Amino acid sequence: MAAKKKIQLKVTQVRSIIGRTGKQKKTMQALGFRRMHQAVTHTETPQIRGMLSKVNHLVKIEQV
């Protein structure tokens, strides 16, 4: 069997979390963000996609 290639997502924080709801702040923290313009890489999973859909207005998503 051929193994599926795992898709990597490069996610960059482009907007501040100041003034956002607590859930959005906790989601950004769970994704690994600590400061503006920081980039993190995640493997595409349904859990990560769900988290990104909740904070898509704060981040920029690119496929690596």
Distance bins in CASP14 RR format, pairs under 12 A and 6 or more apart:
PFRMAT RR
TARGET T0000
AUTHOR 0000-0000-0000
RMODE 2
METHOD distances of the structure
MODEL  1
4 43 0 0 0 0 0 1 0 0 0 0 0
4 44 0 0 0 0 0 1 0 0 0 0 0
5 43 0 0 0 0 0 1 0 0 0 0 0
5 44 0 0 0 0 0 1 0 0 0 0 0
5 63 0 0 0 0 0 1 0 0 0 0 0
5 64 0 0 0 0 0 1 0 0 0 0 0
6 41 0 0 0 0 0 1 0 0 0 0 0
6 42 0 0 0 0 0 1 0 0 0 0 0
6 43 1 0 1 0 0 0 0 0 0 0 0
6 44 1 0 0 1 0 0 0 0 0 0 0
6 45 0 0 0 0 1 0 0 0 0 0 0
6 48 0 0 0 0 0 1 0 0 0 0 0
6 63 0 0 0 0 0 1 0 0 0 0 0
6 64 0 0 0 0 0 1 0 0 0 0 0
7 41 0 0 0 0 0 1 0 0 0 0 0
7 42 0 0 0 0 1 0 0 0 0 0 0
7 43 1 0 0 1 0 0 0 0 0 0 0
7 44 1 0 1 0 0 0 0 0 0 0 0
7 45 0 0 0 0 1 0 0 0 0 0 0
7 48 0 0 0 0 0 1 0 0 0 0 0
7 49 0 0 0 0 0 1 0 0 0 0 0
7 61 0 0 0 0 0 1 0 0 0 0 0
7 62 0 0 0 0 0 1 0 0 0 0 0
7 63 1 0 0 1 0 0 0 0 0 0 0
7 64 0 0 0 0 1 0 0 0 0 0 0
8 39 0 0 0 0 0 1 0 0 0 0 0
8 40 0 0 0 0 0 1 0 0 0 0 0
8 41 1 0 1 0 0 0 0 0 0 0 0
8 42 1 0 0 1 0 0 0 0 0 0 0
8 43 1 0 0 1 0 0 0 0 0 0 0
8 44 1 0 0 1 0 0 0 0 0 0 0
8 45 0 0 0 0 0 1 0 0 0 0 0
8 48 0 0 0 0 0 1 0 0 0 0 0
8 61 0 0 0 0 0 1 0 0 0 0 0
8 62 0 0 0 0 1 0 0 0 0 0 0
8 63 1 0 0 1 0 0 0 0 0 0 0
8 64 1 0 1 0 0 0 0 0 0 0 0
9 31 0 0 0 0 0 1 0 0 0 0 0
9 39 0 0 0 0 0 1 0 0 0 0 0
9 40 0 0 0 0 1 0 0 0 0 0 0
9 41 1 0 0 1 0 0 0 0 0 0 0
9 42 1 0 1 0 0 0 0 0 0 0 0
9 43 1 0 0 1 0 0 0 0 0 0 0
9 44 1 0 1 0 0 0 0 0 0 0 0
9 45 0 0 0 0 1 0 0 0 0 0 0
9 48 1 0 0 1 0 0 0 0 0 0 0
9 49 0 0 0 0 1 0 0 0 0 0 0
9 50 0 0 0 0 0 1 0 0 0 0 0
9 51 0 0 0 0 0 1 0 0 0 0 0
9 52 1 0 0 1 0 0 0 0 0 0 0
9 59 0 0 0 0 1 0 0 0 0 0 0
9 60 0 0 0 0 0 1 0 0 0 0 0
9 61 1 0 1 0 0 0 0 0 0 0 0
9 62 1 0 0 1 0 0 0 0 0 0 0
9 63 1 0 0 1 0 0 0 0 0 0 0
9 64 1 0 0 1 0 0 0 0 0 0 0
10 31 0 0 0 0 0 1 0 0 0 0 0
10 38 0 0 0 0 0 1 0 0 0 0 0
10 39 1 0 1 0 0 0 0 0 0 0 0
10 40 1 0 0 1 0 0 0 0 0 0 0
10 41 1 0 1 0 0 0 0 0 0 0 0
10 42 0 0 0 0 1 0 0 0 0 0 0
10 43 0 0 0 0 0 1 0 0 0 0 0
10 44 0 0 0 0 0 1 0 0 0 0 0
10 52 0 0 0 0 0 1 0 0 0 0 0
10 59 0 0 0 0 0 1 0 0 0 0 0
10 60 0 0 0 0 1 0 0 0 0 0 0
10 61 1 0 0 1 0 0 0 0 0 0 0
10 62 1 0 1 0 0 0 0 0 0 0 0
10 63 1 0 0 1 0 0 0 0 0 0 0
10 64 1 0 1 0 0 0 0 0 0 0 0
11 27 0 0 0 0 0 1 0 0 0 0 0
11 28 0 0 0 0 1 0 0 0 0 0 0
11 30 0 0 0 0 0 1 0 0 0 0 0
11 31 1 0 0 1 0 0 0 0 0 0 0
11 32 0 0 0 0 1 0 0 0 0 0 0
11 33 0 0 0 0 1 0 0 0 0 0 0
11 37 0 0 0 0 0 1 0 0 0 0 0
11 38 0 0 0 0 1 0 0 0 0 0 0
11 39 1 0 0 1 0 0 0 0 0 0 0
11 40 1 0 1 0 0 0 0 0 0 0 0
11 41 1 0 0 1 0 0 0 0 0 0 0
11 42 1 0 0 1 0 0 0 0 0 0 0
11 43 0 0 0 0 0 1 0 0 0 0 0
11 44 0 0 0 0 0 1 0 0 0 0 0
11 48 0 0 0 0 1 0 0 0 0 0 0
11 49 0 0 0 0 0 1 0 0 0 0 0
11 51 0 0 0 0 1 0 0 0 0 0 0
11 52 1 0 0 1 0 0 0 0 0 0 0
11 55 0 0 0 0 1 0 0 0 0 0 0
11 56 0 0 0 0 1 0 0 0 0 0 0
11 58 0 0 0 0 1 0 0 0 0 0 0
11 59 1 0 1 0 0 0 0 0 0 0 0
11 60 1 0 0 1 0 0 0 0 0 0 0
11 61 1 0 1 0 0 0 0 0 0 0 0
11 62 1 0 0 1 0 0 0 0 0 0 0
11 63 0 0 0 0 0 1 0 0 0 0 0
11 64 0 0 0 0 0 1 0 0 0 0 0
12 28 0 0 0 0 0 1 0 0 0 0 0
12 31 0 0 0 0 0 1 0 0 0 0 0
12 32 0 0 0 0 0 1 0 0 0 0 0
12 33 0 0 0 0 1 0 0 0 0 0 0
12 35 0 0 0 0 0 1 0 0 0 0 0
12 36 0 0 0 0 1 0 0 0 0 0 0
12 37 1 0 0 1 0 0 0 0 0 0 0
12 38 1 0 0 1 0 0 0 0 0 0 0
12 39 1 0 1 0 0 0 0 0 0 0 0
12 40 0 0 0 0 1 0 0 0 0 0 0
12 41 0 0 0 0 0 1 0 0 0 0 0
12 42 0 0 0 0 0 1 0 0 0 0 0
12 52 0 0 0 0 0 1 0 0 0 0 0
12 55 0 0 0 0 0 1 0 0 0 0 0
12 58 0 0 0 0 0 1 0 0 0 0 0
12 59 1 0 0 1 0 0 0 0 0 0 0
12 60 1 0 1 0 0 0 0 0 0 0 0
12 61 0 0 0 0 1 0 0 0 0 0 0
12 62 1 0 0 1 0 0 0 0 0 0 0
12 64 0 0 0 0 0 1 0 0 0 0 0
13 20 0 0 0 0 0 1 0 0 0 0 0
13 24 0 0 0 0 0 1 0 0 0 0 0
13 25 0 0 0 0 0 1 0 0 0 0 0
13 27 0 0 0 0 0 1 0 0 0 0 0
13 28 1 0 0 1 0 0 0 0 0 0 0
13 29 0 0 0 0 0 1 0 0 0 0 0
13 31 0 0 0 0 1 0 0 0 0 0 0
13 32 0 0 0 0 1 0 0 0 0 0 0
13 33 1 0 1 0 0 0 0 0 0 0 0
13 34 0 0 0 0 1 0 0 0 0 0 0
13 35 1 0 0 1 0 0 0 0 0 0 0
13 36 1 0 1 0 0 0 0 0 0 0 0
13 37 1 0 0 1 0 0 0 0 0 0 0
13 38 1 0 1 0 0 0 0 0 0 0 0
13 39 1 0 0 1 0 0 0 0 0 0 0
13 40 0 0 0 0 1 0 0 0 0 0 0
13 52 0 0 0 0 0 1 0 0 0 0 0
13 55 0 0 0 0 1 0 0 0 0 0 0
13 56 0 0 0 0 0 1 0 0 0 0 0
13 57 0 0 0 0 0 1 0 0 0 0 0
13 58 1 0 0 1 0 0 0 0 0 0 0
13 59 1 0 1 0 0 0 0 0 0 0 0
13 60 0 0 0 0 1 0 0 0 0 0 0
13 61 0 0 0 0 0 1 0 0 0 0 0
14 28 0 0 0 0 0 1 0 0 0 0 0
14 33 0 0 0 0 0 1 0 0 0 0 0
14 35 0 0 0 0 0 1 0 0 0 0 0
14 36 1 0 0 1 0 0 0 0 0 0 0
14 37 1 0 0 1 0 0 0 0 0 0 0
14 38 0 0 0 0 0 1 0 0 0 0 0
14 39 0 0 0 0 0 1 0 0 0 0 0
14 55 0 0 0 0 0 1 0 0 0 0 0
14 56 0 0 0 0 0 1 0 0 0 0 0
14 57 0 0 0 0 1 0 0 0 0 0 0
14 58 1 0 0 1 0 0 0 0 0 0 0
14 59 1 0 0 1 0 0 0 0 0 0 0
14 60 1 0 1 0 0 0 0 0 0 0 0
14 61 0 0 0 0 0 1 0 0 0 0 0
14 62 0 0 0 0 0 1 0 0 0 0 0
15 24 0 0 0 0 0 1 0 0 0 0 0
15 28 0 0 0 0 1 0 0 0 0 0 0
15 33 0 0 0 0 0 1 0 0 0 0 0
15 36 0 0 0 0 1 0 0 0 0 0 0
15 37 0 0 0 0 0 1 0 0 0 0 0
15 55 0 0 0 0 1 0 0 0 0 0 0
15 56 0 0 0 0 0 1 0 0 0 0 0
15 57 1 0 0 1 0 0 0 0 0 0 0
15 58 1 0 1 0 0 0 0 0 0 0 0
15 59 1 0 0 1 0 0 0 0 0 0 0
15 60 0 0 0 0 1 0 0 0 0 0 0
16 24 0 0 0 0 0 1 0 0 0 0 0
16 25 0 0 0 0 0 1 0 0 0 0 0
16 28 0 0 0 0 0 1 0 0 0 0 0
16 33 0 0 0 0 0 1 0 0 0 0 0
16 35 0 0 0 0 1 0 0 0 0 0 0
16 36 1 0 0 1 0 0 0 0 0 0 0
16 37 0 0 0 0 0 1 0 0 0 0 0
16 38 0 0 0 0 0 1 0 0 0 0 0
16 55 0 0 0 0 0 1 0 0 0 0 0
16 57 0 0 0 0 0 1 0 0 0 0 0
16 58 1 0 0 1 0 0 0 0 0 0 0
16 59 0 0 0 0 0 1 0 0 0 0 0
17 23 0 0 0 0 0 1 0 0 0 0 0
17 24 1 0 0 1 0 0 0 0 0 0 0
17 25 1 0 1 0 0 0 0 0 0 0 0
17 26 0 0 0 0 1 0 0 0 0 0 0
17 27 0 0 0 0 1 0 0 0 0 0 0
17 28 1 0 1 0 0 0 0 0 0 0 0
17 29 0 0 0 0 1 0 0 0 0 0 0
17 31 0 0 0 0 0 1 0 0 0 0 0
17 32 0 0 0 0 0 1 0 0 0 0 0
17 33 1 0 0 1 0 0 0 0 0 0 0
17 34 0 0 0 0 0 1 0 0 0 0 0
17 35 0 0 0 0 0 1 0 0 0 0 0
17 36 0 0 0 0 1 0 0 0 0 0 0
17 38 0 0 0 0 0 1 0 0 0 0 0
17 55 0 0 0 0 1 0 0 0 0 0 0
17 57 0 0 0 0 0 1 0 0 0 0 0
17 58 1 0 0 1 0 0 0 0 0 0 0
17 59 0 0 0 0 0 1 0 0 0 0 0
18 24 0 0 0 0 0 1 0 0 0 0 0
18 25 0 0 0 0 1 0 0 0 0 0 0
18 28 0 0 0 0 0 1 0 0 0 0 0
18 35 0 0 0 0 0 1 0 0 0 0 0
18 36 0 0 0 0 0 1 0 0 0 0 0
18 58 0 0 0 0 0 1 0 0 0 0 0
19 25 0 0 0 0 1 0 0 0 0 0 0
19 28 0 0 0 0 0 1 0 0 0 0 0
19 58 0 0 0 0 0 1 0 0 0 0 0
20 26 0 0 0 0 1 0 0 0 0 0 0
20 27 0 0 0 0 1 0 0 0 0 0 0
20 28 0 0 0 0 1 0 0 0 0 0 0
20 29 0 0 0 0 0 1 0 0 0 0 0
20 33 0 0 0 0 0 1 0 0 0 0 0
20 54 0 0 0 0 0 1 0 0 0 0 0
20 55 0 0 0 0 1 0 0 0 0 0 0
20 57 0 0 0 0 1 0 0 0 0 0 0
20 58 1 0 0 1 0 0 0 0 0 0 0
21 27 0 0 0 0 1 0 0 0 0 0 0
21 28 0 0 0 0 0 1 0 0 0 0 0
21 54 0 0 0 0 1 0 0 0 0 0 0
21 55 0 0 0 0 0 1 0 0 0 0 0
21 57 0 0 0 0 0 1 0 0 0 0 0
21 58 0 0 0 0 0 1 0 0 0 0 0
22 28 0 0 0 0 1 0 0 0 0 0 0
22 29 0 0 0 0 1 0 0 0 0 0 0
22 30 0 0 0 0 0 1 0 0 0 0 0
22 54 0 0 0 0 0 1 0 0 0 0 0
22 55 0 0 0 0 0 1 0 0 0 0 0
23 29 0 0 0 0 0 1 0 0 0 0 0
23 30 0 0 0 0 0 1 0 0 0 0 0
23 51 0 0 0 0 0 1 0 0 0 0 0
23 54 1 0 0 1 0 0 0 0 0 0 0
23 55 0 0 0 0 1 0 0 0 0 0 0
24 30 0 0 0 0 0 1 0 0 0 0 0
24 31 0 0 0 0 0 1 0 0 0 0 0
24 33 0 0 0 0 0 1 0 0 0 0 0
24 51 0 0 0 0 0 1 0 0 0 0 0
24 52 0 0 0 0 0 1 0 0 0 0 0
24 53 0 0 0 0 0 1 0 0 0 0 0
24 54 1 0 0 1 0 0 0 0 0 0 0
24 55 1 0 1 0 0 0 0 0 0 0 0
24 56 0 0 0 0 0 1 0 0 0 0 0
24 57 0 0 0 0 1 0 0 0 0 0 0
24 58 1 0 0 1 0 0 0 0 0 0 0
24 59 0 0 0 0 0 1 0 0 0 0 0
25 31 0 0 0 0 0 1 0 0 0 0 0
25 32 0 0 0 0 0 1 0 0 0 0 0
25 33 0 0 0 0 1 0 0 0 0 0 0
25 34 0 0 0 0 0 1 0 0 0 0 0
25 54 0 0 0 0 0 1 0 0 0 0 0
25 55 0 0 0 0 1 0 0 0 0 0 0
25 58 0 0 0 0 1 0 0 0 0 0 0
26 32 0 0 0 0 0 1 0 0 0 0 0
26 33 0 0 0 0 0 1 0 0 0 0 0
26 51 0 0 0 0 1 0 0 0 0 0 0
26 54 0 0 0 0 0 1 0 0 0 0 0
26 55 0 0 0 0 0 1 0 0 0 0 0
27 33 0 0 0 0 1 0 0 0 0 0 0
27 47 0 0 0 0 0 1 0 0 0 0 0
27 48 0 0 0 0 0 1 0 0 0 0 0
27 50 0 0 0 0 1 0 0 0 0 0 0
27 51 1 0 1 0 0 0 0 0 0 0 0
27 52 0 0 0 0 1 0 0 0 0 0 0
27 53 0 0 0 0 1 0 0 0 0 0 0
27 54 1 0 1 0 0 0 0 0 0 0 0
27 55 1 0 1 0 0 0 0 0 0 0 0
27 56 0 0 0 0 0 1 0 0 0 0 0
27 57 0 0 0 0 0 1 0 0 0 0 0
27 58 0 0 0 0 1 0 0 0 0 0 0
27 59 0 0 0 0 0 1 0 0 0 0 0
28 34 0 0 0 0 1 0 0 0 0 0 0
28 35 0 0 0 0 0 1 0 0 0 0 0
28 36 0 0 0 0 0 1 0 0 0 0 0
28 38 0 0 0 0 0 1 0 0 0 0 0
28 40 0 0 0 0 0 1 0 0 0 0 0
28 51 0 0 0 0 1 0 0 0 0 0 0
28 52 0 0 0 0 0 1 0 0 0 0 0
28 54 0 0 0 0 1 0 0 0 0 0 0
28 55 1 0 1 0 0 0 0 0 0 0 0
28 56 0 0 0 0 0 1 0 0 0 0 0
28 57 0 0 0 0 0 1 0 0 0 0 0
28 58 1 0 0 1 0 0 0 0 0 0 0
28 59 0 0 0 0 1 0 0 0 0 0 0
29 35 0 0 0 0 0 1 0 0 0 0 0
29 38 0 0 0 0 0 1 0 0 0 0 0
29 40 0 0 0 0 0 1 0 0 0 0 0
29 51 0 0 0 0 0 1 0 0 0 0 0
29 55 0 0 0 0 0 1 0 0 0 0 0
30 40 0 0 0 0 0 1 0 0 0 0 0
30 42 0 0 0 0 0 1 0 0 0 0 0
30 47 0 0 0 0 1 0 0 0 0 0 0
30 48 0 0 0 0 1 0 0 0 0 0 0
30 50 0 0 0 0 0 1 0 0 0 0 0
30 51 1 0 0 1 0 0 0 0 0 0 0
30 52 0 0 0 0 0 1 0 0 0 0 0
30 54 0 0 0 0 0 1 0 0 0 0 0
30 55 0 0 0 0 1 0 0 0 0 0 0
31 38 0 0 0 0 0 1 0 0 0 0 0
31 39 0 0 0 0 0 1 0 0 0 0 0
31 40 1 0 0 1 0 0 0 0 0 0 0
31 41 0 0 0 0 0 1 0 0 0 0 0
31 42 1 0 0 1 0 0 0 0 0 0 0
31 47 0 0 0 0 0 1 0 0 0 0 0
31 48 1 0 0 1 0 0 0 0 0 0 0
31 49 0 0 0 0 0 1 0 0 0 0 0
31 50 0 0 0 0 0 1 0 0 0 0 0
31 51 1 0 1 0 0 0 0 0 0 0 0
31 52 1 0 0 1 0 0 0 0 0 0 0
31 53 0 0 0 0 0 1 0 0 0 0 0
31 54 0 0 0 0 1 0 0 0 0 0 0
31 55 1 0 0 1 0 0 0 0 0 0 0
31 56 0 0 0 0 0 1 0 0 0 0 0
31 58 0 0 0 0 1 0 0 0 0 0 0
31 59 1 0 0 1 0 0 0 0 0 0 0
31 61 0 0 0 0 0 1 0 0 0 0 0
32 38 0 0 0 0 1 0 0 0 0 0 0
32 39 0 0 0 0 0 1 0 0 0 0 0
32 40 1 0 1 0 0 0 0 0 0 0 0
32 41 0 0 0 0 0 1 0 0 0 0 0
32 42 0 0 0 0 1 0 0 0 0 0 0
32 48 0 0 0 0 0 1 0 0 0 0 0
32 51 0 0 0 0 0 1 0 0 0 0 0
32 55 0 0 0 0 0 1 0 0 0 0 0
32 59 0 0 0 0 0 1 0 0 0 0 0
33 39 0 0 0 0 1 0 0 0 0 0 0
33 40 1 0 0 1 0 0 0 0 0 0 0
33 42 0 0 0 0 0 1 0 0 0 0 0
33 51 0 0 0 0 0 1 0 0 0 0 0
33 52 0 0 0 0 0 1 0 0 0 0 0
33 55 0 0 0 0 1 0 0 0 0 0 0
33 58 0 0 0 0 1 0 0 0 0 0 0
33 59 0 0 0 0 1 0 0 0 0 0 0
34 40 0 0 0 0 1 0 0 0 0 0 0
36 58 0 0 0 0 1 0 0 0 0 0 0
36 59 0 0 0 0 0 1 0 0 0 0 0
36 60 0 0 0 0 0 1 0 0 0 0 0
37 58 0 0 0 0 0 1 0 0 0 0 0
37 59 0 0 0 0 0 1 0 0 0 0 0
37 60 0 0 0 0 1 0 0 0 0 0 0
38 58 0 0 0 0 0 1 0 0 0 0 0
38 59 0 0 0 0 0 1 0 0 0 0 0
38 60 0 0 0 0 0 1 0 0 0 0 0
39 59 0 0 0 0 1 0 0 0 0 0 0
39 60 0 0 0 0 1 0 0 0 0 0 0
39 61 0 0 0 0 0 1 0 0 0 0 0
39 62 0 0 0 0 1 0 0 0 0 0 0
39 64 0 0 0 0 0 1 0 0 0 0 0
40 48 0 0 0 0 0 1 0 0 0 0 0
40 51 0 0 0 0 0 1 0 0 0 0 0
40 52 0 0 0 0 0 1 0 0 0 0 0
40 59 0 0 0 0 1 0 0 0 0 0 0
40 60 0 0 0 0 0 1 0 0 0 0 0
40 61 0 0 0 0 0 1 0 0 0 0 0
40 62 0 0 0 0 0 1 0 0 0 0 0
40 64 0 0 0 0 0 1 0 0 0 0 0
41 48 0 0 0 0 0 1 0 0 0 0 0
41 61 0 0 0 0 0 1 0 0 0 0 0
41 62 0 0 0 0 1 0 0 0 0 0 0
41 63 0 0 0 0 0 1 0 0 0 0 0
41 64 1 0 0 1 0 0 0 0 0 0 0
42 48 1 0 1 0 0 0 0 0 0 0 0
42 49 0 0 0 0 1 0 0 0 0 0 0
42 50 0 0 0 0 0 1 0 0 0 0 0
42 51 0 0 0 0 1 0 0 0 0 0 0
42 52 0 0 0 0 1 0 0 0 0 0 0
42 59 0 0 0 0 0 1 0 0 0 0 0
42 61 0 0 0 0 1 0 0 0 0 0 0
42 62 0 0 0 0 0 1 0 0 0 0 0
42 63 0 0 0 0 0 1 0 0 0 0 0
42 64 0 0 0 0 1 0 0 0 0 0 0
43 49 0 0 0 0 0 1 0 0 0 0 0
43 63 0 0 0 0 0 1 0 0 0 0 0
43 64 0 0 0 0 0 1 0 0 0 0 0
44 50 0 0 0 0 0 1 0 0 0 0 0
44 51 0 0 0 0 0 1 0 0 0 0 0
44 52 0 0 0 0 1 0 0 0 0 0 0
44 61 0 0 0 0 1 0 0 0 0 0 0
44 62 0 0 0 0 0 1 0 0 0 0 0
44 63 0 0 0 0 1 0 0 0 0 0 0
44 64 0 0 0 0 0 1 0 0 0 0 0
45 51 0 0 0 0 1 0 0 0 0 0 0
45 52 0 0 0 0 0 1 0 0 0 0 0
46 52 0 0 0 0 0 1 0 0 0 0 0
46 53 0 0 0 0 0 1 0 0 0 0 0
47 53 0 0 0 0 0 1 0 0 0 0 0
47 54 0 0 0 0 0 1 0 0 0 0 0
48 54 0 0 0 0 0 1 0 0 0 0 0
48 55 0 0 0 0 0 1 0 0 0 0 0
48 59 0 0 0 0 0 1 0 0 0 0 0
48 61 0 0 0 0 0 1 0 0 0 0 0
49 55 0 0 0 0 0 1 0 0 0 0 0
49 56 0 0 0 0 0 1 0 0 0 0 0
49 61 0 0 0 0 1 0 0 0 0 0 0
50 56 0 0 0 0 1 0 0 0 0 0 0
50 61 0 0 0 0 0 1 0 0 0 0 0
51 58 0 0 0 0 0 1 0 0 0 0 0
51 59 0 0 0 0 1 0 0 0 0 0 0
51 61 0 0 0 0 0 1 0 0 0 0 0
52 58 0 0 0 0 1 0 0 0 0 0 0
52 59 1 0 0 1 0 0 0 0 0 0 0
52 60 0 0 0 0 0 1 0 0 0 0 0
52 61 1 0 0 1 0 0 0 0 0 0 0
52 62 0 0 0 0 0 1 0 0 0 0 0
53 59 0 0 0 0 0 1 0 0 0 0 0
53 61 0 0 0 0 0 1 0 0 0 0 0
55 61 0 0 0 0 0 1 0 0 0 0 0
END
